[in-house]
Amino acid sequence: MSSRTCLVLGHVARCEFAPLRNRLQELTDSGHLALRQTADVGEALSWLRDPGWTAELALVLQEYPGEFPAADAGKLLGAAPLCRWICCAGVWCESELRHGSCWPAAIHVPVRLAAQRIARELEVLAGTARPLPLTGGADEVFAADCEAANSASAGWQPEDSTNGDQTEHRGMVRVSSPDRCFRAYAAEVLRGAGFITREAPLDQLPDAGANDCLLVVDLDPRGIRHRAEWPATAVPVLGLMALPTPGDYRQAAGAADRRLLPKLAAPSAIREAARQLTDRRPALC
C-alpha cells in the first residue's frame, strides 16, 4: 500500500484540532498518509510549486474567520488545482459561509466532521468514490454527503439476518439513551459492524453488563447536556454528543478506552470507532 502525500497547513497543535491531529497520526502510522506540515503559507506554496513533490490531499486548519486572506487562499488553490482540498473549520468558522468565505463551500468542513471527509477523499483518490467538484454549491455538497452516508449504510443488516453462529459476532454492545429513536439508530449502525446490541433506555448513568464488550452512551440526550460525565465502567465507552467542544474531546482523550464522536458522524465512523475500542481489549468480547 502506497502512502498518499498530504499537506497540512495551520497550527495543528491547537486544542481544537486535537481529534483531527490524533486521526492524522493514526493514518500516518498505518501508512495511509505521508504528511508535510507547516503553519506558514509561503512554505506551503513553495512545496506545492516544487516539481519534485505533489500533494494529493491538502488540509487547511482554520481556527477563526479571516485567519487566511482571500489572496493566499487563491494562490494555494491555484498552485494545486488537482489536489483534494479540505478546509477544516473550527467552531468559530462554521457559519462563515453565510457571510462569505475565501474557501469554496465544497471544501469547507467543520473540524468535528473532518475525519469523515478525509476518509471520503481517500476513497476518491483510490477511485472508489466520485469527487465533489471544487466549484460545487450547497446543493451538490448536500447530495454528496447523502450519497456518502447511503454508501456507508449499504452494508447494514437487520439483527435477525445473522445465521446464529456466535463466532461471526464481534461481541455484545449496550446502547444507552433515553431517546428511543436515537437508541434504535445507534444500535442499527453497530449491528452493521457485526455487533450484537441490546438497548438500555436509562436516564441515570449506565453501566455495562457481564457480557458487554462496549458501552455506547448518549452523553446529551435530546440536546440536554446533563450527562456529560463519563460512566465508570470496566469496558470501553463510546460517547456520542450533539456538538462536542474542545473541552469534551480533552476529557475523552484522558483515557485510552474512551472515544467521543458527534452524533452527526457518518455511520462508518461510528462503526470504526467501535471496532478500534473493542480490538484494543479482545479479552472482554
N, C-alpha and C positions, 0 to 999 in steps of 0.2 A: 504494500500500500504506500503510495507516494503522498507526502505532505503537501497541503495547499499553502501557498505563500500568502501571508496575511499582514497587512499594515494596520497598526493600532495607533491612532493619533489622539492624544489627550492625556489628562492626568489620571492614569488608571489606578493610582494608589488612593484616590479619594474614597471615603467611606461608602458613598452612594453606589460606587461601581464594584463593591466587594463581591457580590454574587456573580457578576459578569467576569470579574478578574479570576475567580475560582474556576468558572467554567472554561475560560480560555486556557488556564493552566492544565485542566483535565484534557482538553483537546490537544494541547502541546505534548503532554506526557504520553498520550496514546498514539501520537504520530499523525494525527489528522491535520494539524496546523504547524507551520513554521513561521514564527512571529518576528516582526520588526516593530519596535515600539518607540515612539517619541512624542514629546509634548510640543515640539517646535514645527510650525507649518513649513518653514523654509527647508528644514531637514527632510520632512516628508515629501516635499516637492522634488528635492534632489534625488531621493530614492525612486520616486515614480518616473522620473525622466531618465534614470540610469538604464541604458540599453542592455546591461548585463543582468538586470533583475526585473521581474514582472510581478506585480501584486494581483493575485486572483480575487482576493477578498480584502476589503478595507473597512475599518471601523473608526468612526469619529465619535469620541466621547464628549458630549456637550452637557455641562452642568447648569448653565444659566443662559437665558436668551442674549444673543449678541456676542457670545464668547468668541465666535469665529466670524469675522467680517464677510460680507457677501462677496467681496473681491477675492478673498482667499478661498472661499467655497467654490467659486467659479474656476479658479486656477486648478484646484485639486481635482475636481470632476473632469476638467478638460485634459488634465495630464494623464488620466487613466479612464477613458470613456468605456472600455470593455470590462473594467473591474466591477465586481459585485459590491456596491457601496451600502453601508448601513450607518445612519446617524443614530447613535444610542442616546436618546434624550432623557435627561434627569427629570424629576418631578416638577421642577420649575419651568420646564420647557414643553411639557406635554400638550399645553394649549397653544403653543406658538404658531401652529398652522392657521389658527383662526385670524391672526393678526399679520401674517406674512412671515415666512421663514426663508433663509438663504438656502436651505436644503429642500429638495423636492419631496413632496408628500409620499412618494413611492418608497423612499428610503428612511423617512423619519419614523423611528420606532421607539416607544417608551423603553427605558433601560430594563424595566421589570419583565418585558417580553422579548428582550434582545436575544436570549439564548435560543428561543424558538425560531426567530428569524435567521440566526446563524445556521441552525440545523437545516432550514429550508434552502438557504443559499448554497450550502454544501451539496444538497441534493441537486440544485440547479447546475453546479459545476460538474457534478457526476453524470449529468444528463438524464436524471430520473425525475426531474420536476421542471415545469415551464417557468421561464424567467419573467419577473414583473418588470416592464419597461421603466426606465428612469423617468420618463415623462408621464407615467401613469397617474391618473387622477384618483380622487377619493373613491369613486365607484369601482375602479379597477383594483385598488388596494383591498377594498372590502370583498370583492369577488375572489381575489387570490387568497385572502385569509380563509374564506369559507371553503374554497377548494382544498387548501392545506388541511383544514380541520376534518373535512369529509374523507380525505385520503387517509388521515391518521386513524380515523374511526372505522375504516373499511374492514379491519381485521377483528372487530368486536364479535363476540359470540355470547348468546344468552347463557345463563348459568346452567340450564338444563341440557345444553347441547354437548356437554362433555360425555365421554363414554364410561365414566365411572372409575377409570384407572387412576388411583390416587397418585401414582408415581409421576403423572404428567402435570400435576398441580404444583405451583411454586410455593404454596403454603396458605395458611389461613390469615386473613386480614380483617380487622374490626374497623368499621367505618362509623364514626361517632359524630352525630349532628342532630339537633332538634328540628332542622329543616328537612322535611321528608323528601322533597323534590331534589334538593342538592345531595342528600344522602344516597338516593337511588342513582343519581348521575355518577357520583364518585365510585359507587360500587360497580356500576356497569363498565366504567373505564378500566378499573382494576381487573375485572373478570376477563377483559380483553387481553391482559398480560399473563393470564394463566393462574391468577389467584382465586382462591375460594373466599367469598366475602360473607360477612354477617353484619347486619346493620344494628346500631345501638342508638335509639332516639333519646339520648340522655341530655339533660340540662346541666348536670353537675360535671365536675372534672372526671373524665373517663379513665378506665384502667383496662389493661389487656387481660385476656383470659389465658389459661394454661396452654392452649394450643395455638395461640396467636403468634405470628412472626412479625407482624407490623400493625401499628395503630395509626389510623388516618383520622385526624381531628379537624373539625371546623372551628377555627380559632375566633371567628367573629360571626356567629350565626345571624343571618338576616341583616348583616352590616353593623351589628351592635358589638362593640369591642369590649365586652365584659368578661371575655375568657381569653385574654392574651397570655395568660400563664400557661406554660407548657406542663403537661401532666408528668408526674413522677412514675415511671414505669420501667420494667426490665427489658422491654423490647424497643426497637427503633420507632421513631414517631415522624410521620409526615404531616406537617401542619399546612392548612390551606386558609388563606386570608384574602379578603377582597382587595385591599390596597396596602400591601406591606410597606412600611417605612424603612429607611436605613437602620434605625434602631431595632426594628423587628428582625431584620436579617442578621444584625450583630448578635442579638440574643440567640438566634437559632444556630449561628456558627460557633457558639460556645461549647457545643457538644458534638462529637463525631457521629452520634446516632440520631441526629435531628436534621431535618431538611424543611425549608419553608418555600412554598410556591404561591403565586397569586391564583385565585380561583379561576381567572381567565386564561390560565396556562393551557397550552394545547394538550389534548389527551395523551399524545405521545410523550410529552414532557412529564406528565404525572406518572405514567407507566414506567418511564426510565428512572425517575427518582425512586419509585417503589422497588424496582429491581436492584438499584445500587444499594439501598439501605438493607435489603434482605440478603444480598450477596455478601455483605460485609460480616454478617452473623449467621452463617448457614446452620449452625447447631440449633438455632431457635426454630427453624422451619421444619 
